[in-house]
Amino acid sequence: MDQPLSVAGVAQSRYTRSTPEERLEETIYRIAAAALADAGMTRDDVDNVVIAASDAVDGRAISSMLSACSAGAYLKDEIKVADEGGFAIIAAALRLLTGDFETSLIVSWSKPSECELTAIEVIAADPFFTRPFGLTHASSTALMAGCYRKRYALPGDLPAAVVAKNRANGSRNPSLASPDAVTAADVLASRYVAYPVRELELATAADGVAAVVLTRNKQLCRKQPLAKLTGMGWATEGYELGERDLTRFAALEIAAKRAYEMVGITDPLNELDVAEIADLSAYHELMAYEAFQFCGTGEAGRLLTSGATAMGGTLPVNPSGGCLSAWPVFSAGLTRFVECCLQVSGRAEGRQVSGAKTALAHACAGYAGQNHAVMILQAV
Amino acid sequence: MARKTAIIGVGQTKYGFKSEEMTWPELARLASARALEHAGLTIDEIDAVVLGLAPTALIGVHAGEQWAAGAVGAVGKPFMRINTGGATGGSAAQAGYYHIASGMARTVLVVSAEKVAESEDAQQVIGSAFDPFYERPFGLNAINMCAFQGLRHMQKYGTTQRQLATIAVRSRANGMRNPLAHLHKPLTIEQALATRNICYPLKLSDCCPRSSGACAIVIAVEDVVKRVCTRPAWIRGYGARTNTFHMGDKMGPALDTDHGDFDDLALAAREAYRMAGITRPEREVSVAEIYAPFTCSEVAAVEALGLCPKGQGGPKAEVGAWDMDGEIPVNPSGGTLCSNPISATAQVRVCEAALQVMQDAGDRQVPGAQIAIATGIGGSLQFHTAMVLGADM
C-alpha cells in the first residue's frame, strides 16, 4: 500500500435474530448516518460509497436499487461489491489508493430473518455436479471438518471448546441482542446437522448492518481517527471441493501472507494483539489459526487448548463473540473490521483487549472457505 | 489519475440468445482466453481478476462468481465480483482500473458474462427488483420504466417515434458489420414503424434483445503496457453516479435530476471528461459506445454526454449525425439494440470503445478514432458509468 488509510468512524446495528420493527433500508440508513456521525462528518464530506450486499439474501434482483441511497449514495459515485462485506473495505481501499478519491462510506448488511438461508445455499450451487448433492454451508463444512479431523486426529470435543470460548466472549458484547453463553457440554449435546458438525458448532445467523468511514487524507478527519488500515490481502480458491485440499485454507494463506508483508509482520501470534476471524464454524476458526500462521499445520487444537486465543491469552481471537455468536451472513467481514477498529481505539466496551494496538480482521465466503479477505488495523 | 493505465487486450464471444453449446463459466472462460491472447499474455501473468455478474437469477446459480473462479483463472489470486445491475460491466471495468491505479496489481483481467436463456423470463427476474409493497403490484418492469423516460423526453422536447425508429435502423445497419452481434437483421424505417407496440412510445424495433455471451479486458500499468502493447487504449477518465430508485423523485418541482434527461449520466460523464481534459466533447469525442437498451435511452444519453444540446438527440439521429459517416459515430458495434448480454452489456461498450482507439475494430472501425466514450446504465435508470479511452496517454 502506497500509504495507510485512516478509519474516521464506524457504526453497527445490534445483531438480532429478527428485526420486525424496522425495514432493512431504514436500518441501513440509520447505521450509515451513525458512522458519519461517529466520524463527525456529513454526507458532503464523502466523495464515494462502496456497498456489499447479496441479492439472494436481500430477496430481490439488484437489491442496491432500493438500498444504495439509504446507504448514502444519492448522486455519489457508488459501487456494489457482490462479495462478502469485508470485500467492500478492499474495494474502497483500492479506490482511495488510486488518489482519485478522498473519503469512502462503506456499508454492508444482511437480514437473514427475512429469507430461507438453506434454500439460498442450495441455489448457490452449480446445477450439474454440486446441486444434486444438496451441498449447503453445513454439508460443505462437514466434508471439510471430516477431512481435517481425520488428518490431524482432532479430538472430537475440541471444536466445542471454540464455541464455548466465543459464546462466552459474546455474552459480554453489548452489540449482541441475545448474548447467551453456552458451555462445551451444551455444544456436545446439540444435534448433528451434518456429521461431524453439530448445530452449535455452526455460526448463528443474525440480522445486522455495519458501516465504516475510510479516508486517505488524515487532515479530513474531524476527530482522532480510530485506526489505520495498513495491510490487506484477498484471494480465492477453486470452486469444486474435489480439486481442493480441504484440510487447509490455501487462499487464506495467500491473502494473509500478502497482508503481513505490507505491514512487516513475521511473527503474527506475538505481533498481533487481537484477531476477529470469520468463524463460520468452529472448524473455520481452527483452520484459520493455521492459515494465519498462529501455529503450525495440525496444531490449531493445541493452540486453542493452551488458552492463547482466549481473552487474556497471547492473541485473543473473536472477543466480540464472532460469527458463532452472531453471523450477519453476507456482512460478517465488515463487522469483524468494525470490531477491530473498536479494539485498537480502546472502544470495545465489555470486550476490550487491554492495550490492543494491532488487529487482524478476516472475511470468508463460499463452500468450505473458498474466498477470503484479510485486513490489518493499527492504533493511530 | 496518478498511475497511467491502459486496456491492452479485448476478448468477446459471439452474442446470441441461448449459446447452448457452452455453460455460463465456459462463456466467461472463452472471453477471458481471447482477451489474454489479444494482450499477448498468459493467465500466469495476470495478478488479479474482477468478475461482472448482475442478478444471478438469470443464470440460475446464486454464487456464480464462486462457480467461475477456476474458469476465469482466478484460483490463488485476488478475486472480486461487482454487481450494479445493468451498469455492472462499466463498474467492473472501473474496479479493474482501481486494482492497477492503486498500485495493488500490475495486470488485471476483467470479465463479465451472461447466460440469460437459463431463466424462463428475464422480465420476471428483473421485475423482482421493484419494491414489493408499492410498485410491484403495478407491474413495473424494465421496459415500461424506460418507456416512461422516453415519453417524458417526447413531452419535453417533441422527440418523435420516427426519430426513435431511425436509431433502430442505424443500430441494425451497424450490427450487420459486427460479426459478434446477436441481431444480424437489417431494418428499414418503414419496417421499424410497422412493428407492434410494446409500451408506448416503444415499438418492438425500439427494444433490445436478451442475449447470452461474455466479454473480457486486460488492464495493465504503464510500464507493462509499453512493454507488451503497441496500440493500447489508455484509460483517460471515468465517472459513476448513483441516483434515487424512485422515478417519481426525478420529476416534479423538487427534482435534482430529470428522469427524461439522464442528468445523472451527465454528472458521471463530466467527471470522466474532467480527468481526460476534454472540454468540448462534441468536437473531441471520435466515437461513442452508449448503453442504450431502448432507442429512447440513446436520445437522452447523447445529450447527457454533451454530444449535442438537450432536446437535439432525436433530430440529430434523424439527420444521420451519429451514422458511421456522420459527425460522431454512435454504437458502431450495433450497440445494445443488437446484443444485450445483461451482466456484460456495459463492459461490451468498454470493449468496443477500446477496439476503436486501438484501431482494431475491423469492419466497424471509425477511421482514426482518437477518443472514445463508453457508458453503462443500471437499476431504475439510476446507476450510471462513463469511461473515456484514448489512443494517446
Boltz contact constraints between the chains, C-beta under 6 A:
constraints:
  - contact:
      token1: [A, 2]
      token2: [B, 103]
      max_distance: 6.0
  - contact:
      token1: [A, 55]
      token2: [B, 55]
      max_distance: 6.0
  - contact:
      token1: [A, 56]
      token2: [B, 62]
      max_distance: 6.0
  - contact:
      token1: [A, 60]
      token2: [B, 128]
      max_distance: 6.0
  - contact:
      token1: [A, 60]
      token2: [B, 129]
      max_distance: 6.0
  - contact:
      token1: [A, 61]
      token2: [B, 55]
      max_distance: 6.0
  - contact:
      token1: [A, 61]
      token2: [B, 57]
      max_distance: 6.0
  - contact:
      token1: [A, 61]
      token2: [B, 125]
      max_distance: 6.0
  - contact:
      token1: [A, 61]
      token2: [B, 126]
      max_distance: 6.0
  - contact:
      token1: [A, 61]
      token2: [B, 128]
      max_distance: 6.0
  - contact:
      token1: [A, 61]
      token2: [B, 129]
      max_distance: 6.0
  - contact:
      token1: [A, 62]
      token2: [B, 55]
      max_distance: 6.0
  - contact:
      token1: [A, 62]
      token2: [B, 85]
      max_distance: 6.0
  - contact:
      token1: [A, 62]
      token2: [B, 129]
      max_distance: 6.0
  - contact:
      token1: [A, 62]
      token2: [B, 379]
      max_distance: 6.0
  - contact:
      token1: [A, 65]
      token2: [B, 129]
      max_distance: 6.0
  - contact:
      token1: [A, 65]
      token2: [B, 245]
      max_distance: 6.0
  - contact:
      token1: [A, 65]
      token2: [B, 379]
      max_distance: 6.0
  - contact:
      token1: [A, 65]
      token2: [B, 380]
      max_distance: 6.0
  - contact:
      token1: [A, 66]
      token2: [B, 245]
      max_distance: 6.0
  - contact:
      token1: [A, 68]
      token2: [B, 242]
      max_distance: 6.0
  - contact:
      token1: [A, 69]
      token2: [B, 244]
      max_distance: 6.0
  - contact:
      token1: [A, 73]
      token2: [B, 242]
      max_distance: 6.0
  - contact:
      token1: [A, 75]
      token2: [B, 241]
      max_distance: 6.0
  - contact:
      token1: [A, 77]
      token2: [B, 240]
      max_distance: 6.0
  - contact:
      token1: [A, 78]
      token2: [B, 242]
      max_distance: 6.0
  - contact:
      token1: [A, 79]
      token2: [B, 91]
      max_distance: 6.0
  - contact:
      token1: [A, 80]
      token2: [B, 83]
      max_distance: 6.0
  - contact:
      token1: [A, 80]
      token2: [B, 84]
      max_distance: 6.0
  - contact:
      token1: [A, 82]
      token2: [B, 81]
      max_distance: 6.0
  - contact:
      token1: [A, 82]
      token2: [B, 83]
      max_distance: 6.0
  - contact:
      token1: [A, 83]
      token2: [B, 80]
      max_distance: 6.0
  - contact:
      token1: [A, 83]
      token2: [B, 81]
      max_distance: 6.0
  - contact:
      token1: [A, 87]
      token2: [B, 80]
      max_distance: 6.0
  - contact:
      token1: [A, 94]
      token2: [B, 98]
      max_distance: 6.0
  - contact:
      token1: [A, 94]
      token2: [B, 99]
      max_distance: 6.0
  - contact:
      token1: [A, 94]
      token2: [B, 102]
      max_distance: 6.0
  - contact:
      token1: [A, 95]
      token2: [B, 98]
      max_distance: 6.0
  - contact:
      token1: [A, 97]
      token2: [B, 102]
      max_distance: 6.0
  - contact:
      token1: [A, 98]
      token2: [B, 98]
      max_distance: 6.0
  - contact:
      token1: [A, 98]
      token2: [B, 101]
      max_distance: 6.0
  - contact:
      token1: [A, 98]
      token2: [B, 102]
      max_distance: 6.0
  - contact:
      token1: [A, 99]
      token2: [B, 2]
      max_distance: 6.0
  - contact:
      token1: [A, 123]
      token2: [B, 62]
      max_distance: 6.0
  - contact:
      token1: [A, 124]
      token2: [B, 62]
      max_distance: 6.0
  - contact:
      token1: [A, 124]
      token2: [B, 63]
      max_distance: 6.0
  - contact:
      token1: [A, 126]
      token2: [B, 61]
      max_distance: 6.0
  - contact:
      token1: [A, 126]
      token2: [B, 67]
      max_distance: 6.0
  - contact:
      token1: [A, 234]
      token2: [B, 78]
      max_distance: 6.0
  - contact:
      token1: [A, 235]
      token2: [B, 78]
      max_distance: 6.0
  - contact:
      token1: [A, 236]
      token2: [B, 69]
      max_distance: 6.0
  - contact:
      token1: [A, 236]
      token2: [B, 74]
      max_distance: 6.0
  - contact:
      token1: [A, 236]
      token2: [B, 79]
      max_distance: 6.0
  - contact:
      token1: [A, 238]
      token2: [B, 69]
      max_distance: 6.0
  - contact:
      token1: [A, 238]
      token2: [B, 70]
      max_distance: 6.0
  - contact:
      token1: [A, 238]
      token2: [B, 75]
      max_distance: 6.0
  - contact:
      token1: [A, 239]
      token2: [B, 66]
      max_distance: 6.0
  - contact:
      token1: [A, 239]
      token2: [B, 67]
      max_distance: 6.0
  - contact:
      token1: [A, 239]
      token2: [B, 69]
      max_distance: 6.0
  - contact:
      token1: [A, 366]
      token2: [B, 66]
      max_distance: 6.0
  - contact:
      token1: [A, 370]
      token2: [B, 66]
      max_distance: 6.0
